[in-house]
Amino acid sequence: MKQINCFLPANDIEATAATVHQLQQSPVVARIFLLSANAVKINGCETLSIDCPTSTATLSSIAAHSDTAYTLLYTKTTPLVLGQFALERLVQVASDTAAGMVYSDYYAEKEGVLCKNPTIDYQQGSVRDDFNFGSVLLFDAARLKAAVAECDAAYRFAGLYDVRLRISETASLLHLNEYLYTEVELDTRRSGEKQFDYVDPKNRAVQIEMEQACTAHLKRIGAYLAPQFEPVDLSCNDFENEASVIIPVRNRARTIADAIRSVLAQQTRFKFNVIIIDNHSDDGTGAIIEQFAQQDARVVHLVPARTDLGIGGCWNEGVQHAACGKFAVQLDSDDVYEHTHTLQTIVDKFYADKCAMVIGSYTMTDGTMRSIAPGLIDHKEWTPDNGRNNALRINGLGAPRAFYTPLLRQTKVPNTSYGEDYALGLRFSRRHQIGRIFESLYLCRRWEGNSDAALSVEKINANNAYKDKLRTIEICARQALNRQH
């Protein structure tokens, strides 16, 4: 019956003791190990001295003490409350499926309120290091030991991530759609505040290790792309305008005028226009756009005949339009260009790097355009040699984004309202170099009406599942490309 050895961090003795008590009630638990850098004593437990909970050294110590069929790792320091026969159920499922790891849905206690927190299925493209498994991970001990034995890098932060990727290469990471436990959630920030943690400079050392582990994984599965790029011929001159700013919009009467004015104020050495695709707004947005269009011939006001378009579909309408310029440049209807040379800087980058796509940097602001945390989002983690591989690990590539129109017309934009830009970045980078501009060109305004300011768990899961699917598709395409070569 005793099939599990349990491992849990022991920073808070009182909280850890409560979790230990829960585990000791289960007949399937054999031994409990406390992970700590300091001497810790709780009756019935053994202590393992560790440096960092997620290091390669810690995972090696866990594997060395995994002498039962299954290894349970609890990743939080707050009290864990197990559901009815939760551990027995995890073992049953692991045994029935021969999964390398099993994780489940859970309840999250946030400021005294109990909330359901479903997780999502793991797939080949779930290679981001922030994938939410919850805090209870049940490993097949033999597979855990085998993965640890293969580890060839001594990570301080990416050890658990590295092991998880290695296990996924030979076995499934199985999502059990059952709420098996309750954990305490201390990070109560809104979704819009969490999404930029990975570009915070204080997390740079962590991100470097995560990139190294992910790159090694891509090499092992044949999805790594060496820094060899197909040249882009920018000589096509069948365009009246050198550049077009594309603005999809629906019901943004509050912000659309600022966006348009920031485009018309651009100072360039070439002709440009702005194509605004009004996706059937009913709040007066259309009237504001039309007023600009009547006063300035550079403003093209489109209302699609279709009523089933997302942001990506609106982009297709604009890019396929005869008025679209040689380069199509993004501007969201909430945001503005930071200065009058943004457009010129982007176009210059296309010619300097002979690239198919250019991505700039932006500054987070409030509705009045005052800078707010985290400030500049420059994605300096991108490197010319490994950026397109690391792009599979992170959840975004930056803004503003711009494309060589002939290639974008061939590629088409996914007709979604989330992730369409990420899909294009992955696809373009598969064969072509992406030009990066690390100075701020763009003000991304955060206000209460932003579509991603405070998302529900269900919406976050849907977004993450879609981006994981995009990564799965891209990994398959890159594996096929490598086989051809």
C-alpha positions in Angstrom: 0.0 0.0 0.0 2.8 2.4 0.8 3.6 3.5 -2.7 4.6 7.2 -2.4 7.6 9.1 -1.0 6.7 12.8 -0.5 8.9 15.8 -0.8 8.0 19.3 0.2 9.8 22.6 1.0 10.0 23.5 4.7 10.3 27.2 5.0 7.4 27.8 7.3 7.4 25.1 10.0 3.8 25.7 11.1 2.5 25.5 7.5 4.7 22.6 6.7 3.5 20.7 9.8 -0.1 21.1 8.6 0.8 19.6 5.2 2.8 16.8 6.8 -0.2 15.9 9.0 -2.4 15.7 5.8 0.1 13.4 4.2 0.5 11.1 7.2 -3.2 10.3 7.2 -2.9 8.6 3.8 -2.2 4.9 3.8 -0.2 5.2 0.5 2.5 7.5 1.9 5.7 5.7 2.9 8.2 8.5 3.8 8.1 12.3 4.0 11.1 14.3 3.2 11.5 18.0 4.1 13.5 20.1 1.6 15.4 22.9 3.4 18.7 24.8 3.5 18.4 24.8 7.3 18.1 22.1 9.9 14.3 21.3 10.3 12.6 18.7 12.6 9.0 17.5 12.3 8.1 14.2 13.8 7.9 11.4 11.3 9.9 13.3 8.6 13.4 13.2 7.2 15.3 16.3 6.1 17.2 16.8 2.9 19.6 19.7 2.8 19.1 21.7 -0.5 20.3 24.9 -2.1 17.2 25.8 -4.2 13.9 23.9 -4.4 14.0 23.8 -8.2 17.8 23.1 -8.7 19.3 20.1 -10.5 21.0 19.2 -7.2 17.7 19.1 -5.4 16.1 16.9 -8.1 19.0 14.6 -7.8 18.6 14.3 -4.1 14.9 13.7 -4.5 15.6 11.0 -7.1 18.1 9.3 -4.9 15.5 9.0 -2.1 12.7 7.9 -4.4 12.6 4.2 -3.4 8.8 3.7 -3.9 6.9 3.4 -7.1 5.8 7.0 -7.1 7.3 10.3 -6.0 5.1 13.2 -4.9 6.5 16.7 -5.0 4.6 19.6 -3.4 5.9 22.9 -4.7 4.4 25.4 -2.3 5.2 26.4 1.2 1.6 27.1 2.3 -0.6 24.4 3.8 -2.0 21.7 1.5 -5.4 20.3 2.1 -6.0 16.9 0.3 -9.4 15.9 -1.0 -11.1 12.7 -0.3 -8.7 9.8 -1.3 -6.7 12.2 -3.4 -3.4 10.4 -3.3 -5.0 7.0 -3.9 -6.7 8.5 -7.0 -3.5 9.9 -8.3 -1.7 6.5 -7.8 -4.6 4.7 -9.5 -4.5 6.9 -12.5 -0.7 6.8 -12.8 -0.8 3.0 -12.6 -3.6 2.7 -15.2 -2.0 5.0 -17.7 1.8 4.5 -17.1 2.1 8.3 -17.2 5.4 9.9 -16.4 3.6 12.5 -14.2 0.0 13.1 -13.1 -1.4 16.4 -12.1 -4.9 17.5 -11.4 -7.3 20.4 -11.0 -7.5 22.1 -7.6 -9.1 24.6 -5.4 -7.3 27.9 -4.7 -7.9 29.8 -1.5 -7.5 33.5 -2.3 -7.9 35.9 0.6 -10.2 33.5 2.4 -12.3 32.7 -0.7 -12.3 29.2 -2.2 -12.2 29.2 -6.0 -12.0 26.4 -8.6 -8.8 26.4 -10.5 -8.9 24.0 -13.4 -5.6 23.2 -15.2 -5.2 22.4 -18.9 -3.9 19.4 -20.8 -0.2 19.1 -21.5 0.7 18.8 -25.1 4.0 18.7 -27.1 3.9 22.5 -27.4 3.5 23.0 -23.6 7.2 23.9 -23.4 6.8 27.2 -21.6 8.4 27.2 -18.1 5.3 28.8 -16.5 2.9 26.0 -17.4 0.5 25.6 -14.4 0.4 22.1 -13.1 -0.8 23.2 -9.7 1.4 22.4 -6.7 0.9 18.6 -6.4 3.0 16.6 -8.9 3.0 12.8 -8.8 5.9 11.3 -10.7 6.6 7.8 -11.8 9.7 7.3 -9.7 11.5 5.2 -12.3 11.0 7.8 -15.0 12.0 10.6 -12.6 15.2 8.7 -11.8 16.0 8.1 -15.5 15.4 11.8 -16.3 17.6 13.0 -13.5 20.4 10.6 -14.5 20.4 12.2 -18.0 20.7 15.7 -16.7 23.9 17.2 -18.1 23.7 20.7 -16.7 23.7 21.9 -13.1 20.9 24.4 -13.0 20.1 26.4 -9.9 16.6 27.5 -11.1 15.7 25.3 -14.1 16.4 21.8 -12.6 12.7 20.9 -12.2 11.9 22.4 -15.6 14.7 20.4 -17.2 13.5 17.2 -15.6 9.9 17.8 -16.6 10.9 18.3 -20.3 13.0 15.2 -20.3 10.1 13.1 -18.8 7.7 14.5 -21.5 10.0 13.2 -24.2 9.3 9.6 -23.3 6.0 9.6 -21.3 2.8 11.5 -21.0 2.3 14.3 -18.4 -1.3 13.5 -17.7 -3.9 16.0 -16.6 -6.6 14.6 -14.4 -9.8 16.7 -14.6 -10.7 16.3 -10.9 -10.4 18.7 -8.1 -8.1 16.7 -5.7 -6.7 19.3 -3.3 -6.8 22.9 -2.0 -3.8 25.2 -2.0 -3.4 28.7 -0.7 -2.8 31.3 -3.4 -0.7 34.3 -2.2 -0.2 36.0 -5.6 -3.5 37.8 -5.9 -2.4 40.1 -8.7 -4.7 40.5 -11.7 -3.7 38.6 -14.9 -2.6 41.8 -16.6 -0.1 42.4 -13.9 1.4 38.9 -13.9 1.9 38.5 -17.6 5.2 40.4 -17.8 7.1 38.7 -14.9 9.3 36.9 -17.4 10.8 40.2 -18.8 11.5 41.7 -15.4 15.2 42.3 -15.2 15.4 40.9 -11.7 14.4 37.5 -13.1 17.1 37.5 -15.8 19.3 34.8 -14.2 16.3 32.5 -14.1 15.3 33.2 -17.7 18.8 32.4 -19.0 18.7 29.0 -17.4 15.2 28.3 -18.6 16.3 29.2 -22.2 19.2 26.9 -21.9 17.0 24.0 -20.7 14.4 24.6 -23.4 17.0 24.9 -26.2 18.5 21.6 -25.1 15.0 20.0 -25.2 14.3 21.3 -28.7 17.6 19.8 -29.9 16.8 16.4 -28.4 13.4 16.3 -30.1 14.7 17.6 -33.5 12.9 21.0 -33.3 15.9 23.2 -32.8 16.7 25.6 -35.6 20.3 26.6 -36.2 21.0 30.3 -36.9 20.7 30.0 -40.7 18.0 32.2 -42.4 16.5 32.5 -45.8 17.2 35.9 -47.4 14.3 38.2 -47.9 14.0 40.1 -51.2 12.6 43.6 -50.4 12.8 44.8 -54.0 9.1 44.6 -54.7 7.9 48.1 -55.6 4.2 47.5 -56.5 3.0 49.7 -53.7 1.8 53.2 -53.7 2.7 53.6 -50.0 5.9 52.4 -48.4 4.1 51.6 -45.2 0.6 51.1 -43.8 -0.4 51.2 -40.2 -3.1 48.6 -39.5 -5.6 49.3 -36.7 -8.3 46.8 -36.1 -11.0 48.3 -33.8 -14.3 47.6 -32.2 -15.9 50.0 -29.7 -13.0 52.1 -28.8 -14.5 55.6 -29.0 -12.5 56.5 -25.9 -9.1 55.8 -27.4 -9.2 55.5 -31.2 -8.7 59.2 -31.9 -5.4 59.2 -29.9 -4.2 56.2 -31.9 -5.0 57.8 -35.3 -3.4 61.1 -34.3 -0.2 59.4 -33.3 0.0 57.8 -36.8 -0.7 61.0 -38.7 2.0 62.8 -36.7 4.7 60.5 -38.0 7.5 62.1 -39.8 8.9 60.0 -42.6 10.9 60.1 -45.8 8.3 58.0 -47.6 4.5 57.9 -48.2 2.4 56.0 -45.7 -1.3 55.6 -44.7 -3.3 54.2 -41.9 -5.9 51.5 -42.6 -8.5 51.2 -39.8 -10.7 48.2 -39.9 -13.8 49.0 -37.9 -15.3 45.7 -36.9 -18.9 46.9 -36.7 -18.5 49.3 -33.7 -21.8 50.6 -32.2 -20.4 53.1 -29.7 -19.6 56.0 -32.1 -16.1 54.7 -33.0 -17.0 54.6 -36.7 -18.1 58.3 -36.7 -14.7 59.3 -35.2 -12.8 57.4 -37.8 -14.9 58.8 -40.6 -14.2 62.3 -39.5 -10.5 61.7 -39.7 -10.9 60.0 -43.1 -12.8 63.1 -44.5 -10.0 65.4 -43.3 -7.0 63.4 -44.4 -6.7 61.2 -47.5 -4.1 59.0 -45.6 -6.9 57.6 -43.4 -8.6 54.5 -45.0 -11.8 53.5 -43.2 -12.9 49.9 -43.8 -16.0 48.2 -42.5 -15.8 44.4 -43.3 -18.7 42.8 -45.0 -18.1 39.8 -42.7 -19.4 39.7 -39.2 -17.3 36.7 -38.0 -13.9 38.4 -37.8 -11.5 38.5 -34.9 -8.5 40.8 -34.7 -6.6 38.5 -37.0 -9.4 38.5 -39.6 -9.5 42.3 -39.5 -5.7 42.3 -40.2 -6.3 40.2 -43.2 -8.9 42.7 -44.5 -6.4 45.5 -44.1 -3.4 43.7 -45.5 -5.2 42.3 -48.5 -6.6 45.7 -49.4 -5.2 47.4 -52.4 -4.2 50.5 -50.4 -1.9 48.5 -48.1 1.7 49.5 -48.3 4.9 47.5 -48.7 5.2 47.1 -44.9 2.3 46.6 -42.6 2.8 48.0 -39.1 0.7 47.2 -36.0 -1.0 49.7 -33.7 -3.7 48.6 -31.3 -6.7 50.9 -30.9 -5.9 51.4 -27.2 -2.3 52.5 -27.8 -0.2 55.2 -29.4 3.2 55.5 -31.0 5.6 57.1 -28.6 7.2 59.6 -30.9 7.0 60.9 -34.4 9.9 58.7 -35.8 8.5 55.3 -34.8 7.4 54.5 -38.4 10.7 55.6 -40.0 12.7 53.6 -37.4 10.7 50.4 -38.2 11.1 50.7 -42.0 14.8 51.5 -41.7 15.2 48.3 -39.7 13.6 46.2 -42.5 16.3 47.5 -45.0 19.2 47.4 -42.5 18.6 43.7 -41.6 16.8 42.5 -44.7 14.2 40.8 -42.5 10.7 39.6 -43.0 9.4 41.0 -39.7 10.4 43.7 -37.2 9.4 43.9 -33.6 10.0 46.9 -31.4 9.8 47.7 -27.7 7.1 49.5 -25.7 6.4 51.2 -22.4 3.5 50.3 -20.2 1.5 53.4 -19.2 -1.8 54.2 -17.6 -4.7 55.8 -19.5 -3.1 59.2 -19.3 0.2 57.8 -20.7 2.1 58.0 -17.5 4.6 55.2 -17.1 3.6 52.3 -14.8 5.3 49.1 -13.7 7.0 47.2 -15.2 7.8 50.1 -17.5 9.9 49.3 -20.6 9.1 45.9 -22.2 12.1 45.4 -24.6 12.4 41.5 -24.8 16.2 41.7 -24.6 16.1 38.0 -24.0 15.9 37.8 -27.8 19.2 37.0 -29.6 19.8 36.8 -33.3 21.1 33.2 -32.9 18.6 31.7 -30.6 15.6 34.1 -30.5 13.4 31.9 -32.7 14.0 28.9 -30.5 13.5 30.7 -27.2 10.3 32.1 -28.7 8.7 28.7 -28.2 9.2 29.0 -24.4 7.9 32.5 -23.8 4.3 33.8 -24.2 4.9 36.9 -26.3 7.4 38.5 -28.6 6.8 42.3 -28.1 5.4 45.2 -30.0 4.9 47.0 -32.2 5.1 44.3 -34.9 5.6 44.9 -38.5 5.6 42.7 -41.6 6.8 42.6 -45.2 3.4 42.7 -46.9 4.1 40.3 -49.8 5.0 37.6 -47.3 2.2 38.4 -44.9 -0.3 38.2 -47.8 0.9 34.7 -48.6 0.9 33.6 -44.9 -2.5 35.0 -43.8 -3.2 35.9 -40.2 -5.2 33.4 -38.0 -8.7 34.8 -37.5 -8.6 35.0 -33.8 -8.5 37.8 -31.2 -5.7 36.3 -29.1 -2.3 34.9 -30.1 -2.6 35.8 -33.8 0.5 37.9 -33.6 2.4 35.2 -31.7 1.5 32.7 -34.4 2.9 35.0 -37.1 6.1 35.5 -35.1 6.7 31.8 -34.8 5.9 31.1 -38.4 8.0 34.0 -39.8 10.9 33.2 -37.6 10.9 29.6 -38.8 12.7 30.6 -42.0 13.5 34.3 -41.7 15.4 36.6 -39.5 13.3 38.9 -37.3 14.6 42.4 -36.8 14.6 43.7 -33.2 14.5 47.3 -32.0 15.1 47.6 -28.3 14.3 51.3 -27.8 10.7 52.2 -26.8 8.6 53.0 -29.9 5.1 52.5 -28.5 3.0 53.3 -25.4 0.8 50.4 -24.3 -2.0 51.9 -22.3 -3.5 49.9 -19.4 -7.0 51.0 -18.4 -10.0 49.3 -16.9 -11.4 48.6 -20.4 -8.4 46.6 -21.6 -9.4 43.2 -22.9 -6.6 41.4 -20.9 -6.6 43.5 -17.7 -8.3 40.9 -15.4 -9.1 37.6 -17.0 -10.9 34.7 -15.5 -9.1 31.4 -14.9 -11.2 29.8 -17.7 -10.1 32.6 -20.1 -6.5 32.4 -19.1 -6.6 28.6 -19.6 -8.2 29.0 -23.1 -5.5 31.5 -24.1 -2.7 29.3 -22.8 -4.1 26.2 -24.4 -4.3 28.0 -27.8 -0.7 29.3 -27.6 0.4 25.8 -26.6 -1.4 24.5 -29.7 0.5 27.1 -31.8 3.7 25.8 -30.3 2.8 22.2 -31.0 2.1 23.1 -34.6 5.3 25.0 -34.9 7.4 22.2 -33.3 5.9 19.8 -35.8 6.7 22.1 -38.7 10.3 22.6 -37.5 10.9 18.9 -37.0 9.7 18.3 -40.6 11.9 21.1 -41.8 14.9 19.6 -40.1 14.1 16.2 -41.5 14.1 17.7 -45.0 17.5 19.2 -44.4 
